Amino acid sequence: MKRNKMNMFNRVVTGATLCFAVLVAQAQTTETAPSNPNVRLGQKALIDGDFKAAATHLQKALPAESGDPDVMYMLGYSQYQIGEYKKALESFGKVVQLLPEHESAYYYRGKAANILAVQTDMKVSSSNREKMLNAAILDYTKAIELNATDSKYYQNRGIAYRDLGILRGTSGTANYDKVIATEAYDKSIADFEQVLAMTPGKKDIQTEIKKAKVYRDNLK
C-alpha cells in the first residue's frame, strides 16, 4: 500500500470530513490502490460510513497486513466506531508499536480505554478501572507531546482526570483517597482551562470546569 496516500486518508478520517476522504480514494489509481482486496473493501466501507463492514473486511486482511500501521489504524477506527473498544485498544496498540509518532492512534486508544473504564454495565474492579483511566491519560499526554496545538487532546485528558477524581473521590468505597482525587480534579481543571485558552468562549468547557471544582470542593 502506498503509505503517503493512506496517511492522507487517515488524517482526513480523523478529522471526520469523509467527503474529502472520498476524493482521496477516488484519486487513487489502480497502481496506488491497496493490493489486498480485503483492504480495498474495508477502505471503501470506511469511507461509506459502514464501520461494521469495514471492520469485517479489514480483519480478514490479517495477519497478512498486520505489519501495516495504516491498515491497523483503519481497523482500530472501525472497531471504535461500532463499540468494540477492547478490540480497538489492541489494534491501536499495534499501530503505535509500528509507528510511535501516530498521535491519532494514541488519542483513540485513550478514548477507548476511558470509555471502558466508566462503563457501569461491565464487571470491572475499581483497580482495573483506575488502570484504564491512567492508561488513557498517558495516551492523551503522548498525543499532546506529538502535537500540543490540538485542543481535543487536552479536553479528553481533562475528562479522564475528572473520571479518575470521581473514581477515587467517592466516599465509602474501598479505593477512596481524597488526596489522589483532589490532585486528579486539579489536573482536570488545568486541562479544561488550557482548552479555554486555545478556544475561548466554549460554554461546555466552562461548565466542565465548574463541575470539576464542585466535585473537588465537596470531597470529604
The 8 nearest C-alpha neighbors of each residue, nearest first, counted from 0:
[[1, 33, 2, 34, 32, 31, 5, 4],
 [0, 2, 4, 3, 31, 5, 33, 32],
 [1, 3, 5, 4, 6, 0, 69, 7],
 [4, 2, 6, 5, 1, 7, 8, 0],
 [5, 3, 7, 2, 6, 1, 8, 23],
 [4, 6, 8, 2, 7, 3, 9, 69],
 [7, 5, 9, 3, 8, 4, 2, 10],
 [6, 8, 4, 5, 10, 9, 3, 11],
 [7, 9, 5, 11, 6, 10, 20, 12],
 [10, 8, 6, 12, 11, 7, 5, 13],
 [11, 9, 7, 13, 8, 12, 6, 14],
 [10, 12, 14, 8, 9, 13, 20, 16],
 [13, 11, 15, 9, 14, 10, 17, 16],
 [14, 12, 15, 10, 11, 9, 103, 16],
 [13, 15, 11, 12, 16, 10, 17, 9],
 [16, 14, 12, 13, 17, 11, 18, 10],
 [17, 15, 14, 18, 19, 11, 12, 20],
 [16, 18, 20, 19, 15, 12, 46, 21],
 [19, 17, 21, 20, 16, 22, 46, 15],
 [18, 20, 22, 21, 17, 16, 23, 11],
 [21, 19, 17, 23, 22, 18, 11, 8],
 [22, 20, 24, 18, 19, 23, 25, 46],
 [21, 23, 19, 25, 20, 24, 26, 18],
 [22, 24, 20, 26, 21, 25, 19, 8],
 [25, 23, 21, 26, 27, 22, 20, 8],
 [26, 24, 22, 27, 23, 21, 28, 20],
 [25, 27, 23, 24, 22, 28, 21, 31],
 [28, 26, 24, 25, 31, 32, 23, 29],
 [27, 29, 30, 31, 32, 26, 25, 24],
 [28, 30, 32, 31, 27, 33, 34, 26],
 [29, 31, 28, 32, 27, 33, 34, 1],
 [30, 32, 28, 29, 27, 1, 33, 0],
 [31, 33, 29, 27, 30, 28, 34, 0],
 [34, 32, 0, 35, 39, 38, 31, 36],
 [33, 35, 36, 32, 0, 39, 38, 31],
 [34, 36, 38, 37, 33, 39, 60, 64],
 [37, 35, 39, 38, 40, 34, 33, 60],
 [38, 36, 40, 56, 60, 39, 35, 57],
 [37, 39, 41, 35, 36, 40, 57, 42],
 [38, 40, 36, 42, 37, 41, 33, 43],
 [41, 39, 37, 43, 38, 42, 44, 36],
 [42, 40, 53, 56, 38, 44, 57, 39],
 [41, 43, 45, 39, 40, 44, 38, 46],
 [42, 44, 46, 40, 45, 41, 47, 39],
 [45, 43, 53, 47, 49, 41, 46, 42],
 [44, 46, 42, 48, 53, 47, 43, 50],
 [45, 47, 43, 48, 44, 17, 21, 42],
 [48, 46, 44, 45, 49, 43, 17, 50],
 [47, 49, 45, 46, 50, 44, 17, 53],
 [50, 48, 44, 47, 52, 51, 45, 53],
 [49, 51, 53, 77, 52, 45, 48, 54],
 [52, 50, 54, 53, 49, 55, 81, 77],
 [51, 53, 55, 54, 50, 49, 44, 56],
 [52, 54, 41, 50, 44, 56, 45, 51],
 [55, 53, 57, 51, 77, 52, 74, 56],
 [54, 56, 52, 58, 53, 57, 51, 59],
 [57, 55, 41, 37, 59, 53, 58, 54],
 [56, 58, 60, 54, 41, 59, 38, 55],
 [57, 59, 55, 60, 56, 61, 54, 74],
 [60, 58, 56, 57, 61, 37, 55, 62],
 [59, 61, 57, 58, 37, 64, 63, 38],
 [62, 60, 63, 64, 59, 58, 65, 57],
 [61, 63, 65, 64, 60, 59, 66, 58],
 [62, 64, 61, 65, 60, 66, 35, 59],
 [65, 63, 61, 66, 67, 62, 60, 70],
 [66, 64, 62, 67, 61, 63, 71, 70],
 [65, 67, 64, 68, 97, 63, 71, 62],
 [66, 68, 69, 64, 70, 65, 71, 97],
 [69, 67, 94, 71, 70, 72, 97, 66],
 [70, 68, 72, 71, 67, 73, 5, 6],
 [69, 71, 73, 72, 67, 68, 74, 64],
 [72, 70, 74, 68, 69, 73, 90, 94],
 [71, 73, 75, 69, 74, 70, 68, 76],
 [74, 72, 76, 70, 71, 75, 77, 69],
 [75, 73, 71, 77, 72, 76, 54, 57],
 [76, 74, 87, 90, 72, 78, 77, 73],
 [75, 77, 79, 73, 74, 78, 72, 80],
 [78, 76, 50, 80, 74, 54, 79, 75],
 [79, 77, 83, 75, 87, 81, 80, 76],
 [78, 80, 76, 82, 77, 84, 87, 81],
 [79, 81, 77, 78, 82, 76, 50, 83],
 [82, 80, 78, 79, 83, 51, 50, 77],
 [81, 83, 79, 84, 80, 78, 87, 85],
 [84, 82, 78, 86, 79, 85, 81, 87],
 [83, 85, 87, 111, 82, 86, 79, 88],
 [86, 84, 88, 87, 83, 89, 111, 115],
 [87, 85, 89, 88, 84, 83, 90, 78],
 [86, 88, 75, 84, 90, 78, 85, 89],
 [89, 87, 85, 86, 108, 91, 90, 92],
 [88, 90, 92, 86, 87, 91, 93, 85],
 [89, 91, 75, 87, 93, 92, 88, 71],
 [92, 90, 94, 93, 104, 88, 75, 89],
 [93, 91, 89, 90, 94, 95, 88, 96],
 [92, 94, 96, 90, 91, 95, 97, 89],
 [95, 93, 68, 91, 97, 92, 96, 98],
 [94, 96, 99, 98, 97, 92, 93, 101],
 [97, 95, 93, 94, 98, 99, 92, 91],
 [96, 98, 94, 95, 68, 93, 99, 66],
 [97, 99, 95, 100, 96, 101, 94, 68],
 [100, 98, 95, 101, 96, 97, 94, 102],
 [99, 101, 98, 102, 145, 95, 142, 104],
 [102, 100, 99, 104, 103, 98, 95, 105],
 [103, 101, 142, 105, 104, 100, 145, 106],
 [102, 104, 106, 105, 101, 107, 142, 13],
 [105, 103, 107, 91, 106, 102, 101, 108],
 [106, 104, 138, 108, 102, 103, 107, 142],
 [105, 107, 103, 109, 104, 108, 139, 142],
 [108, 106, 110, 109, 104, 105, 111, 103],
 [109, 107, 105, 111, 88, 110, 106, 91],
 [108, 110, 135, 106, 112, 107, 138, 111],
 [109, 111, 107, 113, 108, 112, 114, 106],
 [112, 110, 108, 114, 84, 109, 113, 107],
 [111, 113, 109, 115, 131, 110, 114, 135],
 [114, 112, 116, 110, 115, 111, 132, 135],
 [115, 113, 111, 116, 112, 117, 110, 118],
 [114, 116, 112, 118, 113, 117, 111, 84],
 [117, 115, 128, 113, 114, 131, 118, 112],
 [118, 116, 114, 115, 119, 113, 128, 162],
 [119, 117, 115, 120, 116, 121, 114, 113],
 [118, 120, 121, 117, 122, 116, 123, 115],
 [121, 119, 118, 122, 123, 117, 115, 116],
 [122, 120, 119, 123, 118, 115, 117, 116],
 [123, 121, 120, 124, 119, 118, 125, 128],
 [122, 124, 121, 127, 125, 128, 116, 126],
 [125, 123, 127, 126, 128, 122, 129, 121],
 [124, 126, 128, 127, 129, 123, 174, 166],
 [127, 125, 129, 124, 128, 130, 174, 123],
 [128, 126, 130, 129, 124, 125, 131, 123],
 [127, 129, 116, 125, 131, 130, 126, 132],
 [128, 130, 132, 126, 127, 131, 133, 125],
 [131, 129, 127, 133, 128, 132, 134, 126],
 [130, 132, 134, 128, 129, 112, 133, 116],
 [133, 131, 135, 129, 134, 130, 113, 159],
 [132, 134, 136, 130, 135, 131, 129, 137],
 [135, 133, 131, 137, 132, 136, 130, 138],
 [134, 136, 109, 132, 138, 133, 137, 112],
 [137, 135, 133, 139, 134, 138, 156, 140],
 [136, 138, 140, 134, 135, 139, 141, 133],
 [137, 139, 105, 141, 135, 109, 140, 136],
 [140, 138, 142, 136, 141, 137, 106, 152],
 [141, 139, 137, 143, 138, 142, 136, 144],
 [140, 142, 144, 138, 143, 139, 137, 145],
 [141, 143, 102, 139, 145, 140, 144, 105],
 [144, 142, 147, 146, 140, 145, 141, 139],
 [145, 143, 141, 142, 146, 147, 140, 139],
 [144, 146, 142, 143, 102, 141, 147, 100],
 [147, 145, 143, 148, 144, 142, 149, 102],
 [146, 148, 143, 149, 144, 145, 142, 150],
 [149, 147, 146, 150, 143, 197, 152, 151],
 [150, 148, 151, 147, 152, 146, 143, 153],
 [151, 149, 153, 152, 194, 148, 154, 197],
 [150, 152, 154, 153, 149, 155, 194, 156],
 [151, 153, 155, 150, 154, 139, 149, 156],
 [154, 152, 156, 190, 150, 151, 155, 157],
 [155, 153, 151, 157, 152, 156, 191, 194],
 [154, 156, 158, 157, 152, 153, 151, 159],
 [155, 157, 159, 153, 158, 154, 136, 139],
 [158, 156, 187, 190, 154, 160, 155, 159],
 [157, 159, 155, 161, 156, 160, 162, 154],
 [158, 160, 156, 162, 161, 157, 132, 163],
 [161, 159, 163, 187, 183, 157, 162, 158],
 [160, 162, 158, 164, 163, 159, 187, 184],
 [163, 161, 165, 159, 164, 160, 158, 166],
 [164, 162, 160, 166, 161, 165, 167, 159],
 [165, 163, 180, 161, 183, 167, 162, 166],
 [166, 164, 162, 168, 163, 167, 169, 161],
 [165, 167, 163, 164, 168, 169, 162, 129],
 [166, 168, 175, 180, 164, 176, 165, 169],
 [169, 167, 180, 165, 175, 164, 166, 177],
 [170, 168, 167, 175, 165, 166, 172, 171],
 [171, 169, 172, 175, 168, 219, 218, 167],
 [170, 172, 169, 173, 175, 174, 168, 219],
 [173, 171, 175, 174, 170, 169, 167, 168],
 [172, 174, 175, 171, 125, 170, 176, 167],
 [173, 175, 172, 167, 176, 125, 126, 166],
 [176, 174, 167, 172, 168, 173, 169, 170],
 [177, 175, 167, 179, 178, 168, 180, 174],
 [176, 178, 180, 179, 168, 181, 175, 218],
 [177, 179, 181, 180, 176, 182, 183, 168],
 [178, 180, 182, 181, 176, 177, 183, 167],
 [179, 181, 164, 168, 177, 183, 167, 182],
 [182, 180, 184, 178, 183, 179, 215, 177],
 [181, 183, 185, 179, 180, 184, 186, 178],
 [184, 182, 164, 180, 160, 186, 181, 185],
 [183, 185, 187, 181, 186, 161, 182, 164],
 [186, 184, 182, 188, 187, 183, 181, 189],
 [187, 185, 189, 183, 188, 184, 190, 182],
 [186, 188, 157, 184, 160, 190, 185, 189],
 [187, 189, 191, 185, 186, 190, 208, 192],
 [190, 188, 186, 192, 187, 191, 193, 185],
 [191, 189, 193, 157, 187, 153, 192, 188],
 [190, 192, 194, 188, 193, 189, 154, 157],
 [193, 191, 195, 189, 194, 190, 188, 196],
 [192, 194, 196, 190, 191, 195, 189, 197],
 [193, 195, 191, 197, 192, 196, 150, 198],
 [196, 194, 199, 198, 192, 197, 193, 191],
 [195, 197, 193, 194, 199, 198, 192, 191],
 [196, 198, 194, 195, 199, 193, 150, 148],
 [199, 197, 195, 196, 194, 200, 201, 150],
 [200, 198, 195, 196, 201, 197, 194, 202],
 [199, 201, 202, 198, 195, 205, 204, 203],
 [202, 200, 204, 203, 199, 205, 195, 198],
 [201, 203, 205, 204, 200, 206, 207, 199],
 [204, 202, 206, 205, 201, 207, 208, 200],
 [205, 203, 207, 206, 202, 201, 191, 208],
 [204, 206, 202, 208, 203, 207, 201, 209],
 [205, 207, 203, 209, 204, 208, 202, 210],
 [206, 208, 204, 210, 205, 209, 211, 203],
 [209, 207, 211, 205, 206, 210, 188, 212],
 [208, 210, 206, 212, 207, 211, 213, 205],
 [211, 209, 213, 207, 212, 208, 214, 206],
 [210, 212, 214, 208, 213, 209, 184, 215],
 [213, 211, 215, 209, 210, 214, 216, 208],
 [212, 214, 210, 216, 211, 215, 217, 209],
 [213, 215, 211, 217, 212, 216, 210, 218],
 [216, 214, 212, 213, 217, 218, 181, 184],
 [215, 217, 213, 218, 214, 212, 181, 219],
 [218, 216, 214, 215, 213, 219, 212, 168],
 [219, 217, 215, 216, 168, 214, 177, 181],
 [218, 217, 170, 177, 168, 216, 169, 215]]
